[in-house]
């Protein structure tokens, strides 16, 4: 799951694997596969980076048995 922030700055954890779209209108709107929508403070680019970082940690743990390899 990735952590994003609602407009009132509260944290929201979203399962990134059920994100269908991330759009900017100018606020960022995340739409999930179940059609729920969330308006968040992060830009679409920041959300993409959070997803990539989360996936990287998962793959590192699978390959090396830990999340950060020190390299």
N, C-alpha and C positions, 0 to 999 in steps of 0.2 A: 504494500500500500504506500501511497505517496501522501505527504502532508502538504496541503494548500491552505490558504486563508480566505475566509469570507470577507466581504467588504467591511464588516465591523471588527476585523482583525482576529476573530476566533479561529482556532485550528479546525481543520476538517480533513479526515483521512479517507482517501478514495482508493478503491481497488482499481489500479491503472489498467488492468486487463479487461475491464468492462466499459472503458471509455470509448465512445463511438466517435465523437467529434469534439474539438476544442476550437472555439471561434472568438474573435474579438469584435465587439459591436458598440462602442469602444471598450466596454467592460468585457472581461474574458468569461465566456459561458462554456461550461463543460456539460456535454450531453452524454449520458450513459446509455447502454444498450437497452435498459428498461425504461427509457424515455425520461428519466429524472434529469433535471437541469440544475446546475449550481453556478452561481456567479461568484468568481474569485478574484483576488487581487493580483495574482501572478499572471504574467503574459503567456501566450501560447508557447513561446520559445522557452521560457523558464519551466513550464510544465513538461515539455519534451525533454529537457535536460534532467529533470527530476526522475522521469521514467527511465532514461538511459542510465543514470547513476544507480538506480535501484536494481535494474536488470544486471548491470555490471557486477554489483555486489553479490547477487544470487549466483552468477556464473563463476565468479572467483571462489565462492564458498564451495561450489560443486567441484571445481577443478583442484583447489588447493586445501580445502578443508577449513578455510577461514575467509573472512570478508576482505581484509586488507593484507596484501602480500608484502608490503614494505618496499616494493619496487616502483 
